[in-house]
Amino acid sequence: MDKIPILKMGHFLLVTIQVDMHDRLAMTLQDDLTSRVVKDRAKGVLIDISSLEIVDSFIGRMLANIAAMTRTLGAESVVVGMQPAVAITIVELGMSLHNVRTALNVDKGMALLIAQLNGLAEDDGNEPNPE
Amino acid sequence: MSLAIARLELRYEQDVVYARQRARRIAKLLGFEHHDQTRLGTALSEIARNAYQYGGGGTVEFFIEDQKRPQRFGITVSDQGPGIANLEALLEGHYVSPTGLGLGIIGTRRLLDDFHIASTADQGTKVTFGKPLPPTAPLVTAATLRRITEDLANAFSASPLEEIRTQNQELLAALEQLRQREEELTGVNSELMRTNDGMIALYSELEQKAVAIEKTEALLRTRNEELKGFAYTVSHDLKAPLRGIAGYAQELDRKHRGGLSDRAQFCLTQILTATRNLDHLIEDLLHFSRLDAETPSPTTVNLRDLIDTILQDRSLIIAEQSVEVTDEIPAATAWLWERGLVQVLTNLIDNALKYSRNANPPRLGIRVEELETVWRFSIQDNGIGFDMKYHDRIFGLFNRLVRVDEFEGTGAGLAIVKKVLDKQDGRIWAQSARNQGSTFFVELPKLGAPK
């Protein structure tokens, strides 16, 4: 069974989703990522979804779950590279990803994570919405 | 009227992914802008997942509605699942399943302009949704559809997973067939094994029987040999004491008859007759057993001469009884066992003369015919005849139908004839009735010409 590779970069884990995931693959990624956060004592997770053409409710929920779980384990996660059409669709679907931090691209996402690590989170509009 | 574009089965998880990818691709080919491609793909992803997860799989159909503008791209997803029980509440947004079913349906409805859902308990769910083609898009015709179909085939059929899956399914089907075939074979095989066991049992039984038969045969052969020897020895050994009895009785008759009382003379006469009869009997028996040991050896036989010789030997009795003899014999030579033939004809002619001697006048007819494969001899008389119900008995050894004081004889004659004929695959039968005379027929197979 295929897997989405998870790369370790310093304190952070980097995931680039480049295939159209079926549901089980998405669930596997969720599980793998949580295990790796613990195993690698990661401080942050960066998920690049720039290749995803479609994010439906299931994948959206998976992203939200990852954010919630890693945060529980003490690691922030940032989703980067969301295509505009995907963003529009997510909103129209009525999904709220308000627990998920997002950034425009990998650079901005890394910066966000580093700032977070240094306790200097910038207020650049990508802050998670307050509950 | 709608034009079908493509159709896809939702059997595996991966099929949901294929469905949404196709939806986007088709939307792109039809001229939808990028946002709408994503909307349509996402919508189908939601609905197809529902069909796969809750409906146990289903079918996706892509089509174009109406052949004139405005045309509409439609997608139908149908399954034969349990149906959605609380569809009303779900559509009003009051219910969201723990796994997010409600969100998918409501979200999809929100994403697209037209959305229809119908669900019947235990019969399944059918969802149809779509989008009007953008006004800038070219009119979709059959040709467009052909192009789309080609493009889809190029884009997706090469997918290794798809390929492997198809092959896998074929393999599974083949395996299933193999399994059934194997079961059938096993059935047939076990039946064969049972049959085989039966055959083996039967065979060994046969073998045992064959062995038993062989033993019996060997035993019979030995017995037969012993019997032949016995018959010969007995008849031979009996002759010596009989000669003694006959000699003393004749001496008594010739030299001392005067000194005997009437009663003693009568007894002596009886003794003499009895010894004569016994002598004949023993003679016949010897003859019979000697014939049995002899192997037929054919020679050239002149039938006319042979029969004339037999009649010549009996000219005295023929003259005495004034027998009318007729014959019909071809002037031919035959390749036959002469001694055997003489034996047969002598016996039959003697019988004819014997049993017709009281007729007035006695008649004897001898006829020889050459048939295709046999020589046929017939000996006819106008004697006492016999009842046909005794036909088979007369050929048995020492079987007689008449009393010895009426017609002398031992009952060995026809048995000897039968034996001679048996030795050369000949045949004998008779045609007769009481007091109507008899005709005996003999057939001897023609033997191969001498070399």
Interface residues (C-beta under 8 A of the other chain):
Chain A: D20 M21 H22 D23 R24 E53 I54 V55 D56 S57 F58 R61 Q83 P84 A85 V86 I88 T89 E92 L93 G94 M95
Chain B: E13 Q14 V16 V17 R20 Q21 R24 H34 H35 Q37 T38 R39 G41 T42 S45 E46 R49 G100 L103 G104 I106 G107 T108 R110 L111
